[in-house]
Amino acid sequence: MDEKKLAIIATKGSLDWAYPPFILGSTAAALGYEVEIFFTFYGLQLLRKELSLEVTPLGNPGMPMPLGMDKWFPVLGTALPGMQSMMTMMMKKKMASKGVASIDELRSLCLEAEVRLIACQMTVDLFDMDTSDFISDVEYAGAARFFEFAGESDICMYI
């Protein structure tokens, strides 16, 4: 039987959106899947050597808030100065208290499990990104290269 394949497209570069591609990718690899994650547009932030990711509570009304704030604190209140930093700190603390690995740790797990991390070359060029800012284990390719893999995958996810 052929090895199962998982293709993931990662398009977001915030802390809350960094977890799904790395958790799903590392889990699938541990289950024997061949995995490729294609990072495009803002998802490229997840490949930087130095991660400075923040939570994006604004525009995410489904985000559970501490102290029942989601019931009484309007979503627009999350746009107040300093709120994003506070929410990021709270999210990191919550993750650590529940034993959830950091993004750096999850990314390392993916690399150890031979998950291929593909940076969208067009997006790198579009935003004049410096590839020296990215981790060394990244491959650079266009959408056509991703489709070669995704077209044969058992599961394809857009995150």
Secondary structure, DSSP 4 states (H G I P E B T S, - for coil): -PPPEEEEEE---SHHHHHHHHHHHHHHHHTT-EEEEEE-GGGGGGGBSS-------TT-TTS--GGGHHHHS-GGGGGSTTHHHHHHHHHHHHHHHTTPPPHHHHHHHHHHTT-EEEEEHHHHHHTT--GGGB-TTEEEE-HHHHHHHHTT-SEEEE-
